[in-house]
Amino acid sequence: MEKYKRLETLIRILERSPFLSKQGIIDYFENHHDLSLPARTLERDFQSLEIDFHIAVKYDRMQLKM
C-alpha cells in the first residue's frame, strides 16, 4: 500500500475510532487491507502526520503494551 494511501486510511480509522489502540490499528490494516503493518511503521506514520500535515496523534503510552 502506498504511503499516502496508508496515511489517508489511518486518518479515517482514527476519525471513526479515536481511542483505538496501536494494536487495534495494526489489526485493522491486517483484517481489512491484508497489510501487515509493523509497529515501527505505524510510529513513522504518526510522525509523518505530525510533521507533514500538522495532525497530532496523541495517546497514553503507559496503556500500550506491545
C-alpha positions as CSV (number, residue, x, y, z in Angstrom):
1,M,0.0,0.0,0.0
2,E,1.3,3.4,-1.0
3,K,2.4,5.6,2.0
4,Y,-0.1,8.4,1.3
5,K,-3.0,5.9,0.9
6,R,-2.0,4.3,4.1
7,L,-1.9,7.7,5.9
8,E,-5.4,8.5,4.5
9,T,-6.6,5.2,5.8
10,L,-5.0,5.8,9.1
11,I,-6.8,9.2,9.4
12,R,-10.1,7.6,8.6
13,I,-9.6,4.9,11.2
14,L,-8.8,7.5,13.8
15,E,-11.8,9.6,12.9
16,R,-14.1,6.7,13.3
17,S,-12.4,5.2,16.4
18,P,-10.3,7.9,18.1
19,F,-9.5,5.7,21.1
20,L,-8.3,2.7,19.2
21,S,-5.0,1.2,20.5
22,K,-1.9,0.9,18.3
23,Q,-2.5,-2.9,18.2
24,G,-6.1,-2.2,17.1
25,I,-4.9,-0.1,14.2
26,I,-2.4,-2.8,13.2
27,D,-5.2,-5.4,13.4
28,Y,-7.5,-3.2,11.3
29,F,-4.9,-3.0,8.5
30,E,-4.4,-6.7,8.6
31,N,-8.1,-7.6,8.6
32,H,-9.4,-5.0,6.2
33,H,-6.5,-4.3,3.9
34,D,-4.4,-7.5,4.0
35,L,-1.5,-5.4,5.1
36,S,1.0,-6.4,7.8
37,L,1.8,-3.1,9.4
38,P,4.8,-3.2,11.8
39,A,4.5,-1.1,14.9
40,R,7.6,0.9,13.8
41,T,5.9,1.8,10.5
42,L,2.9,3.0,12.4
43,E,5.1,5.2,14.6
44,R,6.7,6.6,11.5
45,D,3.2,7.3,10.0
46,F,2.3,9.1,13.2
47,Q,5.4,11.2,12.8
48,S,4.7,11.9,9.2
49,L,1.1,13.1,10.0
50,E,2.6,15.4,12.6
51,I,5.4,16.8,10.5
52,D,4.0,16.9,7.0
53,F,0.3,17.6,7.7
54,H,0.3,19.1,11.3
55,I,-2.0,16.4,12.5
56,A,-1.0,15.3,16.0
57,V,-1.8,11.8,17.2
58,K,-1.8,11.7,20.9
59,Y,-2.1,8.6,23.1
60,D,-1.2,7.3,26.5
61,R,2.0,5.3,26.1
62,M,1.5,3.7,29.5
63,Q,-1.5,1.8,28.3
64,L,0.2,0.4,25.2
65,K,1.7,-2.9,25.7
66,M,3.1,-4.4,22.6
